[in-house]
Every structure is written in structure tokens, then in C-alpha cells.
Amino acid sequence: MKLSPESLEAFAHAASLGSFSAAARQLGKSQSTVSEAISRLEIDLGLTLFDRTGKSPVLSAAGQALLGRVEEVLSASDRLQRTASALAGGLESRLTLVLSDAYQSEHFKSRIMQLAERFPELEFECIFAENADIISLISSGRATLGLLPVEGQLLPEIGRAPVAERAEFAVYASPGHPLVQQGDIESSQLAQWRHLGLNTLSGSAQGPEWKPVSQIRSWSAPNYLILLDLAVMGFGWAVLPRWLVDAYAADKLVELTLPDWPRFQALEVVWSRKRPLGPAGNWLRDALASHP
């Protein structure tokens, strides 16, 4: 059964306004056109949608039951038209942002809310990875934008722009770790104990990894959250983003007192020049890179 969009629209307006004539004025059509459209819909459905015995039409029980469904169909049609119009205007159908756990900004939520308001038809995905994994996701096209601590040399295909915020890192261990018991220590003493370090799935440990001289006892994981858990369990010490520890392990880890710590790390947003950004991607890139 194919139902006329005009008939559905006429029915919904008449039901909302309680009058065929008012619905006609709202739709810019004649009353007879609206009445005929509703009659055709009743024939197609095999139901009486309005009781016409009184001065004004009143929804029947069937009409009341179907009104919500009709409004759903009209809303879906409206979304379809808006999405098609946005895509025809160049809007990308999907945008994936891949974030490092190093990034934490009080302004991020407002920027994402602005993205939703500006591009309501956009499909948005947010995933987490680190360093080389982020670059790999961008290069392969799996992600549109990446936000991470500043990398070293990148392939020419990767565009990059600095981010206003910086990430703060410190060295942490569990309360029972021998390094904590020693109080103030020198950086050279870290090499005597197991290091919990970042090592991405891409097999690269590039990024803000301040490693001790010896790596004999090191353990690794592809993200900072796993490293945090390993440190909480007492398996070693780790360089972690301060916000991550404050949010998830403030009472479970101790910051080690070391010369030149904590340290700040510049951040950047990256994208692939091989795949030009659409309107939403360009806006989000600029919003992330701009000052709050």
C-alpha cells in the first residue's frame, strides 16, 4: 500500500487544528483539496479517521490511534529531505574523531554541542587511541580528525594544526611501591624499577614517552587507561596524564617527586590531505585548534 504524503500531511494538520478549513489555510490549499486528500487516505486505510457528524471534524478512535504513526512518517520524511539537502551541499555523511587520553579540555563538551547544533544531520563517532595508532587511523581513512600530543616528523599527507590547550603529565606509582617509600628521588632511580610505558598497536612507541635508560623491566600497553590500571595494581611506575589520574585513581596512585616534573606537552589536531575535509570536519578542526 502506497500512501500519499499529501494525504498524510492533510490528516496531521486537520487533526492538530481541529478543522479542515484551518488545515487548508495552513497548507495553502483549498478546503476541498484537503477534504479529498483525507478521504483518499481513509479509503486506502479502510478506516474512518474523522467523525464528521458535528460542526467540526473529530478524530475517531482509529484516527487517534494512527495520528502518532503518521507524525512519525512525516518526521522521517522531513529528516530524509534535510539530510539529502545537506549531503547535496557537500556535508560529509560521517565524521570520526579519534582522541588521545592525553587530551582533556573543559571546552570540549561545548564544542561537540556546537557541532551537533550546526550539523544536525551529521553522523558523528568518537574513538580513543594513542600516537602512531591515531596517525594510522587517519592515514587509512578510518578516522577523519585526530587529537594527540605533538608527534615528530609526519608524512606529507598528514595535515596538522596546534591546539590551544596543553596536556600535563606526571610520574605515578601505587602507594605501596618502593619508589613512593623513598620520597624524593632522582630520575636515574626510575630505571631500577619496572616501567609501564605506552606502545601502540602499530608497533611504535612514539609520543611523549619519557623513558628511563634501562628498559629491561618494562611492560607496555596501547593506551594510558590500561597503564593506569597496571600502576594501580602495583606492577610499576608510569608517566600518565594528570587529569586521567585525578578522575579515576586520585586515591590509588601517588605522584612521584622528581626534578623537572610534572611536564607539559603540546597538542595538535591532524587530518589527511588525501581526503579533503567537509564542512563539519573543517569546522571541528578549527574549533579544536582555536583558543576557548
N, C-alpha and C positions, 0 to 999 in steps of 0.2 A: 504494500500500500504506500503510495506516494502522497504526502500531504503538502498542500500548497503553503509556502512560507507566508504569503499574504493572508491566507485564511487563519493561520496560527496567530499572526500579529493582530488581525482584526479581533479575534476572540479574546486575546490577552488584554487589549485596550478596552474592549467593551466590558469585560469582567472587572477591570480596575476602576473604570469611570462610572459603571452602572448605567450606561446609556449608549445606544448605537450611534446616535447623533453626535454625542460628545467624542466618541471614538473616531467618527468620521472627520470631525474638525481637527482632532489631534493628528490624524494621519494625512490630512489634506485631501481627503476623498469625499465622495458623495455618500449620503446615508444609505442609499440603495446599494452601492458597491460594497459597503461594509456588511450590510444585511445579507447580501447574496454570498459573500465570502464565508460568513459564519454558517449559512445554510448548507453550502457545499461541504464544509468541514463536518457538519452533523451527518450529512449523507455518507461521506467517506468513512466516518467512525461508526455509523449505525447507532448513534446516540443523540438524545436531545440535551443540548448543553445549556439552554436557557428556557425558563418558564416565561412565556410571552403573554400570559392571560391578564396581567396587571398593566398599570400605566407605564411602568418601566420594566425592562427585562431583568429577571432574577436568575442567578446561577442555579441550575438543577443540581441534584446530588452528584450526577455524573460529571457535570461541569466543574463542581468544586473539587472532585477527585482528580480531574485531569489538569486543572489550572497549573499546579506546581510543575507537572511534567512539561507542559507547553512552555512555561517560562524557562525551564532548563534547556529546551531545544533552542529557543530564541537566544539565550545567553551563549550557548555553544556556537551558534551561527555568528553571533557578534564577535566572539573571540577568534573564530576562523577568519573572518574578514579583517580584523585588526592585525592578526599575525601575518596574513598574506600581504597586507599593505606594508607592514614593517619590513618583511623579507624583500619585497619588491623595491623598497627604498634603500636596501643594502645592509640591513641589520643581520648580523650573524645569527644562525639558529641556535648556537650553543657557545658558551664561554666557560672554560675551565681555568680556575686559578689554583696554582699549586704553591703552598706556603711552607716555609721553614718554621720549625718550632722556635727559632731564634726571634722571630718577629712577633711582637705583641704591642698593639697600639690602642689607646683608648678611643682613637678616632676611626678605627677600622669598622666598627659597627655602623657608625653614621654614614660612612662611605658606601657600605653594602646596601644600607637602606635607601640611599640616594640612587644607587644603581637600579634597585627594584622599582623605584618610582619613575625613573627616567625611561627604563626599558622593560615595561611590564610583560612583554611577550617573549623575553629572553629566557632560555633555559640556562641556568647557572649551576656550576658544580665547583665545590671547593675540596681539595685534597691536600694531604701533607706528605712532604718528602724533604730530603736534605741535599744540599750541594750538587754533586755531579748527577744525582738522580733527577733533580729538578731540571738541569740542563738537558738531560737525556729525554725527559718528558716533553720539553719544549721543542727539541730538535725533531723528535718523531711525530710531532703534531698531536700527541695525546693531551697536551695542555696548551692553553693559549698564552697565559702570563705566568711568570714565576716571581716569587718574592723571597729573597735569600740574602745571607751575608755576602759581601762583595767577593767574587771569585777572582782568580788571577786572569791569565790570558784566556779569552774565549774565541771560538770560531767566528769568522767574519759574518756568518749568517745570523748570529745572535745579537739582537739589539739590546741595549742596556741603558738604564737611567738611574741616577742616585735617588734614594728615598730620604725624606727629611729626618725620620726617626733613626736612632741607633739602638743596637742590641747590647745589653750588658751581660757579661759572662763572669762567673766566679768559679773557684775550685771548691768542691764539696766532698765530704765523706760522711759515713754514718757515725753517730755519737760514740760507738764503741771501737772505732778504727784507731789503730796505734798513732796515726798522724794527728788525730784530734787530741789524743792524750799528751802529745809532745808540746802543744801550744804553738808559739811562733816557730815557724820552720823556714828553711831556705828552699828555693826551687829545686836545688840539686837532690834534696832528700826524697822528692816525689819518685825518682827513678828506682828507689828501693822497694816500692810497693806497686801492686797491680794497678795499671792504668785502664780505665774504662773509656774507650775512645770511639769516635764516630768513624764508621767505614760503610760507605754507601753500597747499595745493591749493584751499582755499576762498577764496583771494584776500586773506586777511588776514594781516598780519604782527604781530598782537597777541602779547603774551607778553613774556618777559624779553629783549627785543632792545634793547641799549644802543647806539644808532646815533650816528655822527658827524654833524656839521652838514651836510656835503655828501653827497649820495647819487648824484652823477654817475657814479662809477666802480663802483657796487655790482653784485654778482652775487647771485643768490638760489637757494635750494633748499628743498624741503619738509621736510627733516629734517637733524638735526645730523650724522649719519654721512656724508652727501654733502658737507656743508660741511667736515667734517674732511678728506675726500679732496681737495677743491679746495684747501684750505690746504696740505696735504702737497705738492701739485703746484706750489705757489708762486704761485697766482693771486691771493692777497690775504691779509688777516688776518681772523680770525673770533673771535667770542665762543662758547666751547664748554664743555660740562660737563667738569669736571676728570677725573671718573672715566673718561669716554669716551676722552680723550686718553691717560691713564695706561694704559688697557687696550689701545689699538690704535695709538697713534702716539707713545709716550713718547720714542723716539729720532728722531722725524721732525718734531716741532714744538717750538718754543721759546716759553715763556711770556713775554710782554712785561711789562716792569716799568713799571707805570703807577700814578699816585695813585688810591687808593680801589679797587684791585683786588688780589686776587680779590673777588668779591661772592657773597653767599649769597641764594638765592631760596626763599621758602616754597612748599610744595607742597600740593595738595589733591586729594581724590577727589570725582568728580562722577557724577551719575546723573540720569535723567529721572523727574520726579514723575508724568508721564503714564503711565508703565509701572511699577507698584509692584514692588519687588524681591521675589524669592522668598527662601526660607530660605538658600540658598547665597549669593545676592547680598548679602543683609543681613549675613551672617557675614563675607564677604570685605571689604565696605565697612568694617565696624567693626574688622576685624583690620588693615587697611591704615592706618586713622586712629589706631589706638591706639599707645601707646608700646611699644617692644620689651619 
